[in-house]
Each structure stands twice: as structure tokens, then as C-alpha cells.
Amino acid sequence: MSLANGRPYLAIPGPSPLPDRVIQAMVRPSANIYEGELSQTVETIIPDLRDIARTKGKVAIYISNGHGAWEAALSNTHSRGDRVLALTTGRFGHGWSEAARGLQLDVVVEDFGQDKTVDIERVAEILSQDKDHKIKSVLAVHVDTSTGVKTDIPALRRAMDDANHPALLQVDCIATMGCDQFEMDAWGADVTLAASQKGLMTPPGLSFVWFNDRAAAARETADLATPYWDWKPRVKPELFYQHFNGTAPTHLIYPLRTALDMIKEEGLENVWARHETLARAVWAAVDAWGTVGDMRLNVADPDMRGRSVTSIYLGNGDGDRLRHWCEHQAGVTLGIGLGRAPTSDWFRIAHMGHVNAHMTLGVLAVVQSGLTALGIPHGPGALEAATQVIAKA
């Protein structure tokens, strides 16, 4: 007998749960891709995308996942042989650096491990040693989805400014846009990228690259910009199709419009606060479970944890055992230990996008049931600790 029959819940860090309103926005006939409602809808999306990234800069929309956004950001700002400094705290920082190598860039990787944030003093040292300013961009992942480690972007910008280094600051916000506080202009990011399937509550298939005037100037000499990835016609199209360099992704535009409406209705600061509370509820539960046995949060410092996903260590291959039990016996799918060794020792709980108190508390209750059913050692009081966080909010 399984208790998984019923509506399943996907607690993985993307794609995130889709609101009913977003699903309903997709259920419509194909639209006129030349004029009318569709083109008008895209024109309303552009300023709202700027607002959610907190920028007055430009934004290009791509039909791609986040990997495509990596290439778009790099190809519009660099030429072959340019040097970039990639700051890594998990699998996706390395993924971006691999994409840069594939574009024939000279990539310097500074790896800070998988459980600690970027060492700003070390970055300052690297930049101070780059007397000839060969480094053209610093690549940072705001929160790495595989580890949940957050990078202090304002501190990184200050280090670059203090070193009087002209490199562009490029920030991957795929796991944080619409979840964690992010202020593109105030924090000094030159290029920001994100995708649709996490905090933006839209199916996978769209990615976004925001850029300021410094990055736009870099585009003028970049020889990596191919016709598809070129952001110039996308942000200033003479014809509507140039927004997407071809047929518009009609059945992703309408749900994105709806998702942005929902964020505006709630208020972006309130969205951030909701994610903060739900993340702290998860952390409180894990802290309680961890008083007995080997369970622990991946990131020790709460300030350096992402508010959209939590990476958790169990050990002894129990991460996989727990995931399988939760999915097949209770209908909750947890995230795999992506990029960890061994993968089977880890699992992740996502709390991003269209999530609320009962969804998060339900996941925690299922996890506790799985720990008990499988005989995995854990401490008491986890659910009580999580509900206290919710109550106090």
C-alpha cells in the first residue's frame, strides 16, 4: 500500500510548482505572432522584468534554459581569448565556467568549495594582482542551486571597486530571482541572468539577461555574439519577431505575464519575506533533526544560505533512501544531491516560487515520516520548531 496516490508535490529546485492561474494562462489557442495581443503583452512584460531585477537597464528574452543564458551573457560581452574569473561554490558555478571554456574564453576558476561562500579578500587579492586588467569579467552565482551557498554580491562589487578593476560583474540569479533579495543596480551588477522555471513560477523554456550601459559597450567589440544570441536586436527590435529571433514562445509568454502579475499583486518585498520565513522554517526543522544522528545543513552560516533551496546531508546513503520513500510512499519528490560525492548522502528541499506555509510544512512532515519509517536517526521537535517560525512571522 502506498500513500502517494493523489496530487504529487514537486519539492525540487526547479521546475517549481505552477500556480493554477499560470496553468490556465497556457490553455489557449495559438496566437497571431505578427501583431495584436501577443506583441502588446510582450511590451508589458519588459518593464516588469526590469522591476523584478531592480534595474533601469535593458533585458533580453531568450527561448532557452539557464544554460542558454550563460552563453548569451558571455557571447555578448567577450571575444575569443578573453580572460574571465569564475567564482564557484557548487556545480552551477563550474557549469558556467565550462560554458565559458566552450566559447574559447580563458577561464580562471577560483573554487571556494561546496559549503562556504566566496572569500571576498581572496577575490580582492586576485584582482589587485591583475595589473594589466586581463580579467574582463567576474562570474558569480548568487545562490548555487546544488549547494544553497549564497555569494555576497554587494561585497564583491565593493572589492572590485576598491581594486579599481574595470571587469564586468556578471551574476547568475537563476535560483534567486523572485526568491532572494537582489538589487541589480544598487549592488553594481553589470549583467544579470535568470530563467523562468524557479522563482518566476513559469514552465522551463525562457531565460533572461539584464545588462547595463557598461555591458552594452562591451557588446560593440565582442566577437562571440552570433545572430541568435545577439541581444541588440532583441532589446530594440524593428519587427516583433526580433524579440526572439524567430517565432515567439506564445504559450510561455502568457503564463509569464500571469506570474509577473502575481508577484506584483503580492509585492516583491513581501515575496522575499515569504521565502525568508519558509527557508527558516526548513532550517529550524533540520537543526532539530540534527541533534541526533548525522543530519546537518550544508551551509553553517544562515546569512550565506539561499532562501530558495536547502541542501541537507544525511550520510550512509540515506539521502537516496529518504528521497525514494518520500516520492513513492508519500507523493513528495525531493531534490537529488546534485554535484555531491557521494550523491546518495544528500538531498535538497526547494522552497521557491509558488509555495506557502502548508506546502512547506507538509514537506517537512513527510520527511519526518520517512526518517521514522526508515529508522534513520533524528532528533525530536522538528515540526514544532518549524511551526514556531511560521507562527512568529
Summary of the structure (lengths in Angstrom):
residues: 393
radius of gyration: 21.2
end to end distance: 37.7
largest distance: 67.1
contacts: 1436
relative contact order: 0.17
helix: 44%
strand: 17%
